[in-house]
């Protein structure tokens, strides 16, 4: 009877430690903290890093379709959060700065975001009335209605995502305003992902040692 209790306690302890470790590493908004402490780029600095970073006032702002057509690179969209419509279409941003698998399940994205960067496509209504698709990592950038949102620096990029169910203005064929991918693969996030992996490694070692001690105690109790 003592042995059964010991095994049950070992299983419970293992699951509890595993959950606590997972929660400590992945649940806090570490990525958001990294973003908030990332550099604010000027137009000159965007030569090396651009999309997804915060930008200074000297970077061109977009408010109308005419400005969209004449400014394709390194722009910032300032818009009321109420004019950003969620599509529920997410896409993974790989370390090669390429967009990967498309996902529509918020639950899956929630868990996948613990190890990968994901952005969501929004439909933005400009002040002039035109609608454009915008790619935003909304886990980093808070989007609130009736609040002017300054999105990160964006560039126009090609996409294979189908926006036919939405009314959009195709200023550039099959393109969207990418306001996420550069930061997701930038040095700040690369350093964070490295530290994250090291933290996981350390936690695994601690878990193995802890569970080994618990198992040893259980075996010792079972022999009494």
PEBELFEN-V37901 format. One record per pair of residues at least 6 apart in sequence whose C-alpha atoms are under 7 Angstrom apart, sorted by sequence separation. I is the first residue (numbers start at 1). GAP is how many residues later the second one is. D is the distance in Angstrom with one decimal. If there is no record, write none. Layout:
I;GAP;D, I;GAP;D
//
This chain:
62;6;6.3, 93;6;4.7, 94;6;6.3, 125;6;4.5, 143;6;6.5, 183;6;7.0, 92;7;5.7, 93;7;5.9, 124;7;5.4, 125;7;6.7, 91;8;6.4, 92;8;4.9, 123;8;6.3, 124;8;5.3, 91;9;6.2, 92;9;5.6, 123;9;5.6, 124;9;6.2, 91;10;5.7, 92;10;6.7, 123;10;4.6, 124;10;6.5, 91;11;4.4, 122;11;5.7, 123;11;6.1, 41;12;6.9, 90;12;5.7, 91;12;6.0, 121;12;6.5, 122;12;5.1, 40;13;6.7, 41;13;6.2, 42;13;5.9, 62;13;6.8, 89;13;6.9, 90;13;5.0, 121;13;5.5, 122;13;6.3, 40;14;4.8, 41;14;4.7, 42;14;5.2, 61;14;5.8, 62;14;6.1, 63;14;7.0, 89;14;6.1, 90;14;5.9, 121;14;4.5, 160;14;7.0, 40;15;5.1, 41;15;5.9, 43;15;6.3, 59;15;7.0, 60;15;5.0, 61;15;4.8, 62;15;5.0, 89;15;5.0, 120;15;5.6, 121;15;6.3, 159;15;5.7, 40;16;6.2, 42;16;6.6, 43;16;5.5, 59;16;6.0, 60;16;6.1, 61;16;5.6, 62;16;6.8, 88;16;5.7, 119;16;6.1, 120;16;5.4, 158;16;5.8, 159;16;5.6, 42;17;6.7, 59;17;6.8, 61;17;6.7, 119;17;5.1, 120;17;6.1, 158;17;4.4, 159;17;6.8, 119;18;4.1, 120;18;6.8, 157;18;5.2, 158;18;6.5, 118;19;6.2, 119;19;6.6, 156;19;6.2, 157;19;5.5, 156;20;5.5, 157;20;6.3, 156;21;4.6, 157;21;6.1, 155;22;5.5, 156;22;5.8, 154;23;5.8, 155;23;5.3, 50;24;6.7, 93;24;5.5, 154;24;5.1, 155;24;6.8, 92;25;5.9, 93;25;5.8, 154;25;4.2, 92;26;4.5, 153;26;5.7, 91;27;5.5, 92;27;6.6, 152;27;5.5, 90;28;6.4, 91;28;5.6, 90;29;5.5, 91;29;6.5, 90;30;4.3, 89;31;5.7, 90;31;6.3, 88;32;6.7, 89;32;5.7, 87;34;5.9, 86;35;6.7, 87;35;5.6, 133;35;7.0, 86;36;4.7, 131;36;6.8, 132;36;5.3, 85;37;5.3, 86;37;6.6, 131;37;4.8, 132;37;5.8, 84;38;5.9, 85;38;5.0, 131;38;5.5, 84;39;5.7, 85;39;6.4, 130;39;6.1, 84;40;4.6, 83;41;5.8, 84;41;6.7, 135;41;7.0, 83;42;5.3, 134;42;5.6, 135;42;6.1, 133;43;5.0, 134;43;4.7, 135;43;4.9, 136;43;5.4, 137;43;5.6, 133;44;6.3, 134;44;6.1, 135;44;5.6, 136;44;5.4, 135;45;6.4, 119;61;6.6, 64;62;5.7, 81;62;5.4, 63;63;5.6, 64;63;6.0, 65;63;6.9, 81;63;5.0, 82;63;4.3, 63;64;5.5, 64;64;5.0, 81;64;4.3, 82;64;5.9, 63;65;6.9, 65;65;6.2, 80;65;6.6, 81;65;6.0, 80;66;5.9, 81;66;5.7, 80;67;5.4, 81;67;6.1, 117;67;6.2, 80;68;4.3, 81;68;5.9, 79;69;5.3, 80;69;5.8, 78;70;6.6, 79;70;5.3, 78;71;5.7, 79;71;6.7, 78;72;4.5, 77;73;6.2, 78;73;6.3, 77;74;5.6, 76;75;6.1, 76;76;6.3, 76;77;5.0, 75;78;5.5, 76;78;5.9, 74;79;5.8, 75;79;5.3, 74;80;5.5, 75;80;6.6, 73;81;7.0, 74;81;5.4, 73;82;4.6, 72;83;6.2, 73;83;6.5, 72;84;5.8, 97;84;6.1, 97;85;6.7, 26;88;5.4, 93;88;6.1, 97;88;5.9, 95;90;5.3, 93;91;6.9, 55;97;6.6, 54;98;4.8, 55;98;6.0, 53;99;5.1, 54;99;6.1, 52;100;4.8, 53;100;5.6, 51;101;6.8, 52;101;5.4, 51;102;4.9, 52;102;6.6, 69;102;6.3, 50;103;6.1, 51;103;4.9, 51;104;6.3, 35;105;6.7, 32;108;4.8, 51;127;6.6, 52;127;4.7, 51;128;5.1, 52;128;4.0, 51;129;5.7, 52;129;6.1, 51;130;6.1, 52;130;5.4, 53;130;5.7, 51;131;4.5, 52;131;4.7, 50;132;5.9, 51;132;6.2, 49;133;6.7, 34;154;7.0, 21;182;6.7, 14;197;6.6, 10;204;6.7, 10;205;6.7, 6;212;5.4, 3;219;5.1, 2;220;6.3
//
